[in-house]
Amino acid sequence: MTNRPEHYLLTPGPLTTSMRVKEAMLTDWGSWDEDFQALTRQMRAGVCKAAGVDDSYTCVPLQGSGTFAVEAAISTLVGRTGKLLVLVNGAYGERIVKICTCAGIAYDTLATPETQAASAEQVDEMLHNDPNITHVAIVQCETSIGIMNKTEEIAQTVKAHNRRLIIDAMSAFGVLQLDPVKVPYDAIIASANKCLEGVPGAGFVVVKTDALKASKGNCPSLSLDLVDQWEYMEKTGQWRFTPPTHVISAFIQALDEYEAEGGAKARLARYTLNKDTLVAEMRAAGFQTLLPDEDLSPIIVTFLAPDEDAYEFKAFYQAVKERGFLIYPGKMTEVESFRIGCIGHFDHTIMRKAVTAIQGGLRAIGVTNFSAGQLNSRAG
Ligand SMILES: *Cc1c(COP(=O)(O)O)cnc(C)c1O
C-alpha cells in the first residue's frame, strides 16, 4: 500500500491500527452532509455504549487530541464558578493543573509521588477541609509510568461529600471499565486513538446531561465550550467547526471491530496477555520493571534502563525501530527508564517479537547486561 516500512507502535496512542481502520479513511465526506451526520450519531452512540452509561449521559465529541477534550471538560464543567481538586502523581495530573492555571480556574492539588496513588482518606480530608471545592479530577491510569489510581474508592468519597467527579480515562477507556453506578461521575474523558484503536484527531467527553446544561456560560474558551458544541450538534446534527471527518469514519470502523472482538472483556484479555508476555520475557532477559506486579497496568509498562555506559535512549530507540518497533521514552524524573505500550492492534505473538527486537537493539548499541543494577534496584 505504501513504500513505508511496516512497523508496530508500542506507544500509548497513537497506536497500531488495523488495515480496515486505515482503509475507512479513503472517502471524503461533506461536513454538513447527512451521511457524515449519521457517522457522528453512530459514533456518539457507540461511545456511550462502550462507557456503559444510561440516557442521563450524553457523548460530546471534540476536534483535537485528548488534551483538548480534557481542557474542554474542565473549562466547561468547573469553569468560572467552580473549584477543582486535582489528584497529581504524574504528567497528566500536572497537565490538568496547567489547564486550570491557563484558564484561570480555581484549584487545589493533592500530590503523591509518581509511584504512589492518592488514597480515599487523603481525598476525604481535603474535601472535609475545603467546602469551596466543587469538583475532583482524577487520572484513572497515569500513563506517565502506567500506574493505576484508586478511581472507584475515590469516586465514593467524592459522592459522600456531594461533590462532582471528572475522570481522565484517556489511556484505559474501553478496557478498564468504570461502571457509572459504582463509580459515580459527572464526566469521563477519552479519545479515539487509545484503547478503542482509532486514529488520532478527536476526543470525547461522556457527561451527565443535566451537569452539562447547568454549565452553560461557564467556559472561558470558545472552541472548548462543550455546551456550545453539544447544543449545536443536537440542533443541527453537525459539528460547530470543521469536523475531523476521516478520523470519525475510522473511529466507526474501530468501534465495530471493538464490538466484534467482544468489547472490553476481550480487549482487556488481549492487552493483559500482551503485558504478561512482555513482563515475563523482559524479566527473563534481566530487565526490571519500575513498579511491582500489583501496580502494573495492561496499558503501558515502565522498565528501568540498563545500567551500562553504552546505553543511550536515542540510539536504543533507533536500533529497535530498525527492527520494526517504535518504543516510548520514560517520563520518570528520578530514574532513567523507557516505556513499552501494550495497547493497539496486535497480540502477544507480536509482543514476543518486540522483546526480541528490544534485546537485539540493545546488543547492537553495545549493551550486554540488561539489568538496572544495584543503583536502581530499590525502585523495582
Ligand atoms: C494520552 C493521554 C492524554 C491526552 O494526551 P494527548 O497527547 O493530548 O492525546 C491525557 N491523559 C492521559 C492519561 C493520557 O494517557
The ligand as an SDF file (V2000), in Angstrom:
LIG
                    3D

 15 15  0  0  0  0  0  0  0  0999 V2000
   -2.8640   10.2660   26.0840 C   0  0  0  0  0  0  0  0  0  0  0  0
   -3.3820   10.8360   27.3180 C   0  0  0  0  0  0  0  0  0  0  0  0
   -3.9530   12.1310   27.3490 C   0  0  0  0  0  0  0  0  0  0  0  0
   -4.0760   13.0040   26.1340 C   0  0  0  0  0  0  0  0  0  0  0  0
   -2.8880   13.2410   25.5180 O   0  0  0  0  0  0  0  0  0  0  0  0
   -2.8580   13.8810   24.0640 P   0  0  0  0  0  0  0  0  0  0  0  0
   -1.4010   13.8730   23.7410 O   0  0  0  0  0  0  0  0  0  0  0  0
   -3.4230   15.2180   24.1210 O   0  0  0  0  0  0  0  0  0  0  0  0
   -3.6560   12.9590   23.1870 O   0  0  0  0  0  0  0  0  0  0  0  0
   -4.4860   12.5800   28.5370 C   0  0  0  0  0  0  0  0  0  0  0  0
   -4.4480   11.8420   29.6460 N   0  0  0  0  0  0  0  0  0  0  0  0
   -3.8970   10.6040   29.6710 C   0  0  0  0  0  0  0  0  0  0  0  0
   -3.9000    9.8280   30.9470 C   0  0  0  0  0  0  0  0  0  0  0  0
   -3.3470   10.0670   28.5090 C   0  0  0  0  0  0  0  0  0  0  0  0
   -2.8220    8.8420   28.5280 O   0  0  0  0  0  0  0  0  0  0  0  0
  1  2  1  0
  2  3  1  0
  2 14  2  0
  3  4  1  0
  3 10  2  0
  4  5  1  0
  5  6  1  0
  6  7  2  0
  6  8  1  0
  6  9  1  0
 10 11  1  0
 11 12  2  0
 12 13  1  0
 12 14  1  0
 14 15  1  0
M  END
$$$$
